[in-house]
Amino acid sequence: MPSAIVDPPHNGITKFTNCRLVRGDALVPGDLWVSAATGKIIHSQAEFYDQLLVPGEVIDLGGRIVSPGLIDVQLNGAYGFNFSTMPETAAGYAKEVKTLNRQLVQTGVTSYMPTVTSQTAELYKAVLPHLGPNGHLRTAQDGSESLGAHVEGPFLSPTKNGIHNTDVFRQANEFADLEECYGAANLTASEAGKPAAVRKITAAPEIASMTQLIPELRSRDIIFSVGHSEATYEEASRAVEAGATMITHLFNAMRPLHHRNPGVFGVLGNPDVRKRPFFGIIADGIHLHPTTIKIALNAHPDGFILVTDAMHLVGLPDGAYRWANGNDVSSIVKKGSKLVLEGSDTIAGSSITLIECVNNLMEWTGASIPQALRTVTATPAAMLSLDGVKGTLEDGADADLVIFSEESGSVGSKLRVDEVWKFGARVWGGGQ
């Protein structure tokens, strides 16, 4: 898939006019100024009246929608590249990541969390240094930006493993066990201020001493997400009290909701809304029934985050593809949008894009365009404590934008990605 990168125009200041801006739960007519020099959304009046600056380019969007860039907080790979792959060379792996970033941004995803599944310590230590946060480089031409790695495993429940290979599963009794698995350097910010490569860990809190380790993770600015877990409501509640702020792919690979013990899902009923965790939802029509998604949205709309959980088969034709699964090499079979582990009916991630999930959410729940887009912009930004930086069109935020056309269909509106801008520069679309 070719990349259509263009240079920032003129003085680097672009004014979008005749557009509808996503602000909260509304589409607000207005203008938006961005700077490719700073990579930020800028205050138009201050620039014009105080600095005497005028835009180098004015773009009339003809009523189209301007949204913050989309954020996917669970992506296993795409376009043939799997993050959970042992590199032949460090340079080769880094090149594959950069290629993926330039392809991914064309789907409207300007930031994401590269996800590594349950693997050996050797693999984690080899790949995580390439997957840490890289926004400080502020290079629009590199495409989509990593917000930090998500390690999904191997501290999971063997009875809720999904397609994860239980042969590489571990238990953590002290923090040193996490360091030995992922590499101590990948769990620690550098003295120069560079953040840790790992930004989020999915683990089963009921296994060994994992719940007791959550405060130490939080002190390092690492998010703890409950997932692949047999946790009861009481065990999940203790994890939240300890600092867990996320649930990985709600309903999937966890103890099911029961009327006498609601399990992990039950923590969304906490009367103190501030203690309800965020949660990921895969809206591909395979992982969850549309009504289940609607129930989750109604239970805690402020915590609802759409994720793809996409595998490296996104963008590839149907067929069987090899996959490094811990110590084994397995195959995943792709048939349309459905992925299963070869020889079984076990779901093996998804092959959907994030904008497809957004469109499905609107169709299945009746969510408005701003409400649906919030689940992939402002809400994941809040989960990552990036409020005011990502997921918003407010002055001073990163100028990561998606320009959408709204298409009317028999079941309501759908969004189509027309252009993508990263750090104030167009990186895809616009007739290029």
C-alpha positions in Angstrom: 0.0 0.0 0.0 1.7 3.2 -1.1 2.1 6.1 1.2 1.1 9.6 0.1 3.2 12.0 2.3 3.2 15.7 1.4 5.3 18.5 2.7 3.9 21.1 5.1 2.5 24.1 3.1 4.1 27.6 3.1 4.8 28.9 6.6 3.4 25.6 8.1 0.1 27.1 9.3 -3.0 25.6 7.8 -6.5 26.9 8.4 -9.5 24.6 7.9 -12.7 26.4 7.2 -16.3 25.4 6.4 -16.1 22.3 8.5 -17.7 20.6 11.5 -15.5 20.1 14.5 -15.9 17.2 16.9 -16.2 18.9 20.3 -17.6 16.8 23.1 -20.9 15.2 22.0 -21.5 17.7 19.3 -20.4 18.6 15.8 -19.7 22.4 15.9 -19.3 24.5 12.8 -16.1 26.5 12.9 -12.5 27.0 11.8 -9.4 25.2 13.0 -5.7 26.3 12.7 -2.8 24.0 12.9 1.0 24.4 12.8 3.3 22.0 11.1 6.2 23.9 12.8 5.0 23.1 16.3 2.9 20.1 15.5 0.1 21.6 17.5 -3.4 23.0 17.2 -3.1 26.8 17.6 -5.2 29.6 18.9 -6.2 31.5 15.7 -6.9 34.9 17.3 -3.7 34.9 19.3 -1.7 34.0 16.1 -3.5 36.6 14.0 -3.7 39.5 16.4 -0.7 39.0 18.7 1.8 37.4 16.3 0.4 38.9 13.1 0.5 35.5 11.4 -1.8 34.4 8.7 -2.3 30.9 7.4 0.0 29.7 4.6 -2.9 27.6 3.3 -6.7 27.8 3.7 -8.6 24.6 3.1 -12.4 24.7 2.5 -13.7 21.3 3.6 -17.2 21.8 2.3 -18.9 20.9 5.5 -16.9 17.7 6.2 -16.1 16.5 9.7 -12.7 17.2 11.5 -12.0 14.8 14.3 -9.0 14.2 16.5 -6.8 11.3 15.2 -8.0 7.9 16.2 -6.2 5.9 18.9 -6.1 2.1 19.0 -4.9 0.8 22.4 -4.7 -2.9 21.3 -3.1 -3.7 18.0 -1.2 -6.9 17.5 0.0 -6.1 14.0 -1.2 -5.4 10.5 -0.4 -5.6 6.8 1.6 -8.8 7.3 3.7 -7.7 10.2 3.2 -9.1 13.7 4.8 -7.3 16.7 5.3 -10.6 18.4 8.0 -11.7 16.0 11.5 -12.5 16.9 13.7 -10.1 14.9 16.3 -11.5 12.6 18.0 -8.1 13.0 17.1 -5.1 15.1 17.3 -2.9 12.0 15.0 -5.2 10.1 12.4 -5.2 12.9 12.6 -1.4 13.2 12.1 -1.0 9.4 9.0 -3.3 9.5 7.5 -1.2 12.4 8.1 2.0 10.4 6.4 0.5 7.3 3.4 -0.5 9.4 3.2 3.0 10.9 2.9 4.6 7.4 0.2 2.1 6.3 -1.8 2.3 9.6 -2.1 6.1 9.5 -4.1 5.8 6.3 -6.9 4.2 8.2 -7.2 7.3 10.5 -5.2 5.8 13.4 -2.6 8.4 14.3 -1.6 6.9 17.6 -1.7 3.3 18.9 -0.3 0.8 21.4 1.7 -2.0 19.8 0.6 -5.2 21.5 2.9 -8.2 22.2 1.1 -11.4 23.2 2.3 -14.1 25.6 5.9 -14.8 24.5 9.2 -15.9 25.9 11.4 -13.4 27.9 13.9 -13.5 25.0 11.4 -12.2 22.6 10.1 -9.4 24.9 13.6 -8.2 25.5 14.3 -8.1 21.8 11.2 -6.3 20.6 10.1 -3.9 23.4 12.9 -1.4 22.9 11.5 -0.8 19.4 7.9 -0.3 20.5 8.1 2.4 23.2 6.6 5.8 23.0 8.1 7.8 20.1 6.0 10.9 19.9 8.9 13.0 21.2 10.5 12.6 17.7 7.5 14.5 16.3 8.0 13.2 12.7 4.8 13.4 10.7 6.3 11.5 7.8 6.8 8.4 10.0 3.0 8.0 10.2 1.2 6.5 13.2 2.8 7.1 16.6 3.4 4.5 19.3 2.1 5.6 22.7 4.0 2.7 24.4 3.9 -1.0 24.2 1.1 -3.2 25.6 2.2 -6.6 26.9 -0.8 -9.0 26.9 0.6 -11.8 28.9 2.2 -14.1 29.9 0.9 -13.6 33.5 -2.6 -14.9 32.5 -5.0 -17.5 33.7 -4.4 -20.9 31.9 -8.2 -21.5 31.8 -8.8 -18.2 30.0 -5.9 -18.3 27.6 -7.8 -17.8 24.3 -5.1 -18.6 21.7 -2.2 -17.7 24.0 0.2 -20.6 24.4 0.0 -21.7 28.1 3.5 -23.2 27.8 5.0 -19.7 28.2 2.6 -18.6 31.0 4.3 -17.4 34.2 3.4 -16.3 37.7 4.6 -13.2 39.5 5.3 -13.3 43.2 7.5 -10.2 43.2 8.3 -7.3 40.9 11.6 -8.9 39.9 9.5 -11.6 38.2 8.1 -9.0 35.8 11.6 -7.5 35.3 13.0 -10.9 34.4 10.2 -11.4 31.9 10.1 -8.1 30.1 13.5 -6.7 30.9 14.0 -4.2 33.8 14.9 -1.4 31.4 11.6 -1.7 29.6 9.7 -1.1 32.8 11.7 1.9 33.9 11.9 5.5 32.6 15.4 6.6 31.8 17.3 9.3 33.8 17.1 11.5 30.7 13.3 11.4 31.0 12.6 8.9 28.2 9.5 6.9 29.3 9.5 3.2 29.8 8.8 1.1 26.7 6.0 -0.7 28.4 2.9 1.5 29.0 0.3 -1.2 29.7 0.2 -4.7 31.1 -2.7 -7.1 30.8 -2.6 -9.8 33.5 -4.9 -11.9 35.6 -5.0 -10.3 39.0 -6.0 -13.5 40.8 -2.8 -15.4 39.8 -0.1 -15.5 42.5 0.8 -12.0 43.9 -0.2 -10.0 40.8 -2.7 -7.7 42.6 0.0 -6.8 45.2 2.3 -5.7 42.3 -0.2 -3.2 40.8 0.8 -0.2 43.0 4.5 -0.6 41.9 3.4 -0.7 38.2 1.3 2.5 38.7 4.2 4.2 40.4 6.1 3.7 37.1 3.2 5.1 35.1 2.4 1.6 33.7 -1.3 0.9 33.3 -2.6 -2.4 34.7 -5.4 -4.0 32.7 -7.5 -7.0 33.9 -7.7 -9.6 31.2 -7.6 -13.3 30.4 -8.8 -13.8 33.9 -11.0 -16.1 36.1 -11.3 -13.3 38.6 -14.4 -13.1 40.7 -16.2 -9.8 41.3 -14.4 -9.6 44.6 -11.0 -10.3 43.1 -11.5 -7.9 40.3 -12.7 -5.2 42.8 -9.5 -5.7 44.8 -7.4 -5.2 41.7 -9.3 -1.9 40.9 -8.7 -0.8 44.5 -5.0 -1.5 44.1 -4.8 0.6 40.9 -6.1 -1.3 37.9 -7.7 1.2 35.5 -8.5 -0.9 32.4 -10.2 -4.2 31.3 -8.8 -5.9 28.2 -11.5 -6.9 25.6 -14.4 -6.9 28.1 -16.4 -10.2 28.1 -13.8 -12.1 26.0 -11.4 -14.4 27.8 -12.8 -13.9 31.3 -15.3 -15.4 33.7 -18.7 -14.8 32.2 -21.3 -12.6 33.9 -23.4 -14.6 36.4 -26.3 -13.2 38.3 -24.8 -14.3 41.7 -21.3 -13.2 40.8 -20.9 -10.7 38.0 -17.2 -11.3 37.7 -15.0 -8.7 36.1 -17.9 -7.0 34.4 -19.4 -6.3 37.9 -16.8 -3.6 38.7 -18.5 -1.3 36.1 -21.4 -1.2 38.6 -19.4 0.6 41.3 -21.5 3.4 42.7 -18.5 5.6 42.6 -18.1 6.3 38.9 -14.5 7.5 39.4 -13.6 3.9 40.4 -15.1 2.3 37.3 -12.2 1.2 35.0 -12.0 1.9 31.3 -12.6 -1.2 29.1 -11.9 -2.3 25.6 -14.6 -3.5 23.2 -14.0 -5.3 19.9 -17.0 -4.3 17.6 -16.3 -6.7 14.7 -19.6 -8.6 15.0 -17.7 -11.8 15.9 -16.2 -11.3 19.4 -19.4 -9.8 20.8 -23.1 -9.7 20.0 -24.3 -6.1 19.2 -26.7 -6.2 22.1 -23.8 -7.1 24.5 -22.0 -4.0 23.2 -25.0 -1.8 23.8 -25.2 -3.1 27.4 -21.5 -2.3 28.0 -22.0 1.2 26.5 -24.9 1.9 28.7 -23.2 0.5 31.8 -20.3 3.0 31.7 -20.1 5.2 28.6 -17.2 7.3 29.9 -15.0 4.1 30.1 -16.0 2.6 26.7 -13.0 2.3 24.3 -13.2 0.6 20.9 -10.2 -1.5 20.1 -9.4 -3.7 17.1 -7.3 -6.4 18.7 -6.2 -6.7 15.1 -3.7 -9.3 14.0 -1.1 -9.0 11.2 -3.7 -10.4 8.8 -5.4 -7.0 8.4 -5.1 -6.0 4.7 -4.2 -9.6 3.6 -6.3 -12.0 1.5 -8.0 -15.0 3.0 -5.8 -18.0 3.8 -3.7 -19.7 6.5 -0.9 -17.7 8.0 1.9 -18.7 10.3 2.0 -17.1 13.7 4.7 -17.3 16.4 2.8 -18.4 19.5 5.2 -18.6 22.4 7.5 -21.5 21.8 5.3 -22.9 19.0 4.6 -21.8 15.5 0.8 -22.0 14.8 -1.4 -21.0 11.9 -4.3 -18.5 11.9 -6.9 -19.0 9.2 -8.5 -15.8 7.8 -11.9 -16.1 6.1 -13.4 -12.7 5.5 -13.2 -10.7 8.7 -13.1 -13.9 10.9 -9.8 -15.2 12.3 -9.5 -18.6 14.0 -6.7 -20.8 15.2 -6.2 -23.5 12.6 -8.0 -26.7 13.5 -10.3 -25.0 16.0 -13.1 -22.6 16.4 -11.1 -20.4 18.8 -11.2 -16.7 17.8 -7.7 -15.4 17.0 -8.0 -11.6 17.3 -9.6 -9.6 14.5 -8.9 -8.3 11.0 -11.0 -5.1 11.3 -10.0 -1.5 11.2 -10.8 1.0 13.9 -13.1 3.2 11.7 -15.1 0.0 10.8 -15.6 -0.5 14.5 -16.8 3.1 14.8 -19.3 2.6 12.0 -20.5 -0.7 13.6 -21.0 1.0 16.9 -23.2 3.7 15.4 -25.3 1.1 13.5 -25.7 -1.2 16.5 -26.3 1.2 19.4 -27.6 4.4 17.8 -24.6 6.4 19.0 -24.1 9.7 17.3 -21.0 10.5 15.3 -19.4 12.5 18.1 -20.3 9.8 20.7 -18.8 7.1 18.6 -15.7 9.0 17.8 -15.1 9.8 21.5 -14.6 6.0 22.1 -11.5 6.2 19.9 -10.3 9.7 20.7 -11.0 11.4 24.0 -11.7 8.3 26.1 -8.5 6.3 25.2 -6.6 9.6 25.7 -8.1 9.9 29.2 -7.2 6.3 29.9 -3.6 7.1 29.0 -3.6 10.4 31.0 -3.1 12.3 27.7 -6.0 14.6 28.2 -5.3 17.9 26.4 -2.6 16.3 24.3 -4.4 13.6 22.3 -8.0 13.0 21.5 -9.1 16.6 21.4 -9.3 19.6 19.1 -8.5 22.1 21.8 -5.8 24.7 21.4 -2.4 23.3 22.4 -3.2 19.7 21.6 -1.2 17.7 19.1 -2.5 18.4 15.6 -3.4 14.8 14.8 -6.6 15.0 12.7 -8.9 12.9 10.5 -11.1 14.5 8.0 -14.3 12.4 7.4 -17.0 12.4 4.8 -20.4 11.4 6.1 -22.3 8.9 4.0 -26.0 8.2 4.5 -27.2 4.6 4.3 -30.2 2.5 5.1 -29.1 2.1 8.7 -27.8 5.6 9.4 -24.6 7.5 8.8 -21.2 6.0 8.1 -17.9 7.7 8.1 -15.2 7.5 5.4 -11.6 8.6 6.0 -10.7 11.3 3.4 -7.6 12.8 4.8 -5.2 12.2 7.8 -2.9 14.9 9.3 -0.2 14.2 11.8 1.5 16.9 13.8 -0.1 19.5 11.5 1.0 18.0 8.2 -1.1 16.1 5.8 0.2 12.5 5.6 -2.6 10.9 3.6 -5.5 11.8 1.3 -6.4 15.2 -0.2 -6.2 13.8 -3.7 -2.5 12.8 -3.3 
